[in-house]
Amino acid sequence: MPTVTYKGVFYESRRTDSKGVWVRGKPVEVSQEWVEKYAHTLGKDFLIEGYEPKTVDLKDDGIPDVAWARKDILKWLKDNGVKTSGSYITKTAALDLVQSHLNPTVVEEVLNEKENTEITGSEE
């Protein structure tokens, strides 16, 4: 659940979404929908934590891009069998893994041996 914390210079700030006030330093739980509706009205004196925007597929191709939410990129990686490290992975690193999975590096092997041209059967 997202939280909003007022961090302005005054002890209280009037709320625009309801009757009441924001109290400096006191986190208030809000819904995802609330953040999407009111976040643009808060300004620089507020800290919003725990909110991830909805995933939007820029190319509408089902492949993660910068508009995707981090959690959805990680789910796509898991669903496609891509292993991620056990530690925290950033959105940028996850997108790099997507690109590596879709465009694997091809290593060409050069054979230095001559082909064996012996005839193993009877050919006429």
ABEGO torsion letter per residue (X at the ends): XBBBBBABABABBBBAABBEBBBBGBBBBBBAAAAAAAAAAAEAABBBBGBBBBBBBAAGAGBBBAABBAAAAAAAAAAAGBBBBABBBBAAAAAAAAAAAABBBBBBBBBABBBBABBABBBX
